[in-house]
Amino acid sequence: MKVLITGASRGIGLFLMRKLMAAGHQVQGIYNATEPDEILKSFMSKVDITDENQVASWVASVLKPSDQVVLINCAGTNYNAFAHKANVEKWKQVIDINLIGPFRAINAVLPFMREIGFGRIINFSSVVAQKGIPGTSAYAASKAALWGMTKSIAVENASKRITINNLNLGYFDIGMIKDVPEEMLSVIKKSIPQQKLGDSENILEAVNFLINADYVTGSSIDVNGGFF
């Protein structure tokens, strides 16, 4: 299986890249601001997810017509601001990276998937899109929009044995949680019914399920420890 991962040089993307390579998959990733370590550098390409031509060129360079492809969209960013104080350009940048970025990658891989009659696309959404959390309007909007996009693309490609799904993640011990102050982290943990951050192995299990499942498409699966 050929696995393509956006945002693969840190956080969830890097975690999945290492785990899926160890499981025997052929994995190729992209990075932008964060340089990968030397061990993974030969499996990484520097690509700006906001540049359609760069994304398309990367996909064309790493895929062969016979490849069975899994695309995992992990690239993402955040911008925290109350709506009445928000910088509109920074707000739009979150949409460009978190929503249009995944679509650029999907748009580039779909012709390969449709030609061979197989494909798996996994997007990462968030519990932030399900709960009203102050200051997160840009991030929440970008992640909620993935749901509608995914349903449309699922219907368009179901007859081609291509599935596309979202994982709505709660708070995990990996990724952007590293930027949360300790005081706020304590509050978050208390608000989660399981009283703890999620173990990143749960993300891997969910990804493996969606890679192997052929009758799950257009879905948004909650992985959040009961935090709704």
Buried (B, 14 or more C-beta within 10 A) or exposed (E): BBBBBBBBBBBBBBBBBBBBBEEEBBBBBBBBEEEBEEEBEEBBBEBBBBBBEBBBBBBEEBBEEEBBBBBBBBBBBBBBBEEEEBEEEEBEBBBBBBBBBBBBBBBBBBEBBBEBEBBBBBBBBBBBBBBEBEBBBBBBBBBBBBBEBBBEBBEEBBEBBBBBBBBBBBBBEBBBBEEEEEEEBEEBBEEBEEEEBBEBEBBBEBBBBBBEEEEBBBBBBBBBBEBE
